[in-house]
Amino acid sequence: MADSICTHISEITEITFPKEYVCEECVKVDGRWLHLRTCQTCGTTLCCDSSPSQHATAHFHATGHPVVISAEPGEKWLWCYADECFVEYN
């Protein structure tokens, strides 16, 4: 756990997991992704910053939805774009 958890992450009471293991935006344009992130505000699953289109970060900038989880199997962490806060969970 991080020494200090931002307000956005501390307000998460239930984690939203991906419905499918695809980037919802890449699928529309026949794009590709490396890793996936799931928005904890709306449940959208999008590609990470290591992916060519960086849809998860673009989603944050367009919507202001601050917190994502890794949608990768075995990874259990949250990231807040607004506060640049990383937290692992069980």
C-alpha positions as CSV (number, residue, x, y, z in Angstrom):
1,M,0.0,0.0,0.0
2,A,1.1,3.5,-0.6
3,D,2.0,5.7,2.3
4,S,-0.7,8.2,1.3
5,I,-3.7,7.3,-0.8
6,C,-5.4,10.1,-2.8
7,T,-9.0,11.0,-2.3
8,H,-10.1,9.6,-5.7
9,I,-8.8,6.1,-4.8
10,S,-9.9,6.2,-1.2
11,E,-13.5,6.9,-2.5
12,I,-13.5,3.6,-4.5
13,T,-15.8,1.2,-2.5
14,E,-16.1,-1.5,-5.1
15,I,-13.7,-2.4,-8.0
16,T,-15.2,-2.6,-11.5
17,F,-13.6,-5.4,-13.5
18,P,-13.5,-5.5,-17.3
19,K,-16.4,-7.1,-19.1
20,E,-14.1,-8.2,-22.0
21,Y,-10.4,-8.3,-22.4
22,V,-10.3,-5.8,-25.3
23,C,-9.7,-2.1,-25.8
24,E,-13.1,-0.8,-26.6
25,E,-11.7,2.0,-28.8
26,C,-9.0,-0.1,-30.6
27,V,-11.7,-2.6,-31.6
28,K,-13.6,0.2,-33.4
29,V,-10.5,1.1,-35.6
30,D,-8.8,-2.3,-35.9
31,G,-6.1,-1.1,-33.6
32,R,-3.8,-3.0,-31.3
33,W,-3.0,-2.8,-27.6
34,L,-0.3,-4.0,-25.2
35,H,-2.0,-3.8,-21.8
36,L,-5.5,-2.8,-20.7
37,R,-6.9,-0.6,-18.0
38,T,-10.5,-0.4,-16.7
39,C,-12.0,3.0,-15.7
40,Q,-13.5,2.9,-12.2
41,T,-16.0,5.6,-12.9
42,C,-17.7,4.2,-16.0
43,G,-16.3,0.7,-16.5
44,T,-14.8,1.3,-19.9
45,T,-11.7,-0.9,-20.7
46,L,-9.0,0.8,-22.8
47,C,-5.4,0.5,-23.7
48,C,-2.4,1.7,-21.6
49,D,0.3,4.3,-22.4
50,S,2.6,1.6,-23.8
51,S,0.0,0.9,-26.5
52,P,0.1,2.9,-29.7
53,S,-3.2,4.9,-29.1
54,Q,-3.0,5.3,-25.3
55,H,-6.8,5.3,-25.1
56,A,-7.0,5.1,-21.3
57,T,-5.1,8.3,-20.8
58,A,-7.1,10.0,-23.6
59,H,-10.3,8.9,-21.8
60,F,-9.1,10.5,-18.6
61,H,-8.4,13.8,-20.4
62,A,-11.7,13.7,-22.2
63,T,-13.9,12.7,-19.2
64,G,-12.0,13.6,-16.0
65,H,-12.5,10.0,-14.8
66,P,-9.4,9.7,-12.6
67,V,-9.0,6.1,-11.5
68,V,-8.3,2.9,-13.4
69,I,-7.3,-0.6,-12.5
70,S,-5.0,-2.9,-14.4
71,A,-7.1,-5.3,-16.4
72,E,-4.2,-7.6,-16.7
73,P,-4.6,-11.1,-15.2
74,G,-2.7,-11.3,-11.9
75,E,-2.2,-7.5,-11.5
76,K,-4.0,-5.9,-8.7
77,W,-3.5,-2.2,-8.6
78,L,-5.2,1.1,-9.1
79,W,-3.8,4.3,-10.7
80,C,-5.1,7.8,-10.3
81,Y,-4.3,10.0,-13.3
82,A,-5.2,13.2,-11.5
83,D,-2.9,12.6,-8.5
84,E,-0.4,10.2,-10.0
85,C,-1.1,7.8,-7.1
86,F,-0.5,4.0,-7.4
87,V,-2.0,1.6,-4.9
88,E,-1.9,-2.2,-4.9
89,Y,-4.9,-4.1,-3.5
90,N,-5.7,-7.7,-2.4
